[in-house]
Amino acid sequence: MRRVCVVTGASSGIGRATAIELAERGVSLVLAGRHEGRLEDTAGACRGFGVEARAVAGDIAKSEFCNRLFTSAKDLAQSHGDATQIVAVFAAGTAAFGPTADFPDLAWDNMIEANLTGLFFCCRAAVRAMLEIGGGRIVNVISIAAKQPFPQAAAYVASKQGALGLTHSMANEYRAENIFLTAFVPGSVDTPLWNGMDWTPERTDMLSAKDVASAIADIVTSTLSGVFDEVVFMPNKGIL
């Protein structure tokens, strides 16, 4: 089956690694991110595997932008033929930590906007496109913080628990329409997200972005008769 995959957060980290992994498996791509230069770099790496990769820079917290991503995906799918499936990996997100009593209003707003509101807009746009063609798959990259809350991360935990609930609710709503959502819940992953943090776990103990990308690509390209409703993928040492 031919596939077109929308990948958000494709400028770096899990999103970039997943885009490259999918390209290597022959999946055409619509790549989203806020950093145009880095996004084009990802697209170029993907095109090296002989697939089409469109880079669309913008902000997923704007619903019109999310709609535009899936207009592009539908156009690309139509160019490949009627049997082409549209799939999606939503890996965009942000993180900031600190004492809750001193946590700035703007930092809270940014976290909820990026990790939850933007995810909702992406999922809604994806579902609308997938309903038109009879189904699809969505993988939402969340965080172990959705299941294991930790201190000085109230905004992050709230956004990720919301994302987990959103994913499961939509999975139950659209299963009968042949649209399958997976909550992909990784532990600590060695990505640029940690750069500049006051404290990080030992990075050599973290999951590699490449291994996470491989697991996500397995879900996206699965031909199994079942559905991965939730996948928890942890470092060997567990919570770091």
N, C-alpha and C positions, 0 to 999 in steps of 0.2 A: 504494500500500500504506500502511495506517495503521501507525504505530509508537508504541511506548512506550519511552522511553529512561531508564535509570538513569544519573545523572551524579553522581560523587563529586567532592569538592573544589569544590562548587558555590557556596560562600560567597564566593569571590573568584578572581581570576586566570583561568587557562585554563578551569577548571571553570565559573565563572560566565559567561564569554564564550561558551563552547560551549553552555551551556544556553539562553542568549538567542538564539543563532544557530539552534539547533534549533527553538525555539519559533516563531521567525519563519518557519521552513519547515513549520510545522504539526505538529510532533512533540509528543506529550504526554510529561510528564516526572515522574520521581520523583527528587527532588534530595536529596543527602546532604551533610552538613558538620557540623563540631563547633560552629559559632557560630550559634545559633538565630536571633538577630536579623538577621544578614547573610544567612542562608539564606532567611529569609522575604522579605527585600528582593529577592533573586534570583527567588524564586517569583512575587512580585508583578510584577516586570518581565516575566516569561515569560507570565503570565496576560494581560498587556496585548495579546498577539497572539492572544487568543481560544482558547488551549489550556488543558488542565488541567495544573496543576503542583503536585505534592504535596511539601512540605518535611518531611524526616525527619531530625532532628538526632541525631547519635550518633557513635560511634567505629568506623571500619572495622576496627580491630585486634581487635574483638570479633566472633567469627564469628556470634553470634546476631543482632547488628545487621545484618550483611550479608544474612543469611537473611530478615530482616524487610523489607529493601528490596525483595527480589524477590517476596515475598508481596504487597507493595503493588503492584508492577509487574504481577504476574499478575492481581490484582483489577481493576486499571485496564484491562489488555488485554481481559479478559473483558467488561468493560462496553462496549468498542468493537466487539466482534464477533470471531468465530473467526479471521478473516484477519489480525488484528493481530499484528505482529512485535514481540518484545521485543529491544531492543538495549541496549548499555551503553557508556559512556565513563568510564573510571577515571582521574581526573586529580588525585586527592588525593596529597599528598606534602609532604615537608619537607626542609630543607637546613641543614646547619651545617658550617663549615669551620674548619680550624686545624691546627697541627702535630700529626702523628699521635702523637708521643711524649707529648704532653700532653693528648690527646683524652680527655674524661671517659667513664667506663663508661656513665653514664646517657644521654649524647648518642648513643653507639653504639646502645644499646638502642632509643632513640626512633626513630632513623633506620631501623633494620632493621624495626621494628614498623610504622611508617607507610608506608615505601616498598616493602616486600617482603611481610611477613606479612599486612598489611592487603590488599594486592593479591591475594595468594593466596586469602584468604577471599572477596574480592569475585568473583574469577573462578570459584571453586568454586560459589558460590551462583548466579552467572549461568548456568553450564553446567547445573546441576541444573534450573533453571527452563526453560531453552531446550530441554533434552532432552524435557521434557513436551509442548512445542508444536511440535517438529519443526525447530528451528534458531534461529539468531540471529546477531548480530554483536557483537563486543567490540573496542573500541579502548583499548589501554593506553597512556597518555601516559607516556613514559619520560624520557630525557634523552640528549643527545649524549655525556654523561659515560660512558654505557654502552659507547660505542665509542672514545672518546678520553679515557682517564683523565688527570686532571691532579693536580698535587701538592696536599698539604694538604686532600685530599678523600677519604681512604681509605674512610670509612664511607659517604659518599654514593655514590662510585663502586661500591663493593661492592653496595650495595642496588640500584643501577640496572642493573648487569650481571646481578645475580640476576633482576631484573624482566624483562630482555630474554630471558634463558634460559627463564624461566617461560612467557613469552608464546609463544615458538617451540615449546616442548615441548607446550603445550596445543593450539596450532594444529595440530600434526601428529596429536595424539591425537584431536581432535574434528572434523577436517575431514570425515570420512566421515559424520558425524552432522549435516551442514549447519550447523555452528557455526564461524564464521570469526573468527579473532583477528588483529588488526593491532597490530604494535609501531609506535607513532607516536613518532618520535625527533626532537624539536626541539632546535635550538641555543638560545642565550640568548633568553629572552622577557621583555619588560618587564612584570613583574607585581609585586605587593606582596611576593613572596618575597624580593626584594632589599632591601627596606626595613630599615634598621638594620645592614646588613652593613658590615664594616670597609672592604671594597673591592668595587666592582662595575665591570664594563665600562661603557663609555659607553652610557647607556640609549637614546639616539637611534639607536644602531646595532643595537639588538636587534630581534627580531621583535615585532610587536604582538600582543597577546592576541587581538584580533579576527581578524587574518589566520590565526593558528593555529586558532582556532575554526572559521573557514570551511573550512579544509582538513580538519579532523576531521569536520565535518558532511557534507562531500562523501563521505567514506568511509562514514559511518554510513548515509547515504541512497542509496548507490550501487545502481544496478540493472544494473551491468555483469555480464558472465558470469564475470569473473575476480575474484581476491581480492588485496587489498593486504596481503601478508604483512608487509612492513616499509616504512615511509615515513620518510625522513630529510628534515627541513625546516629549512633553515639561513638565517640572516641573509645578506644580500648579501656581507658581508665575511667570512663563514665563522666560524671559531672566534674568539671575541672575547677 
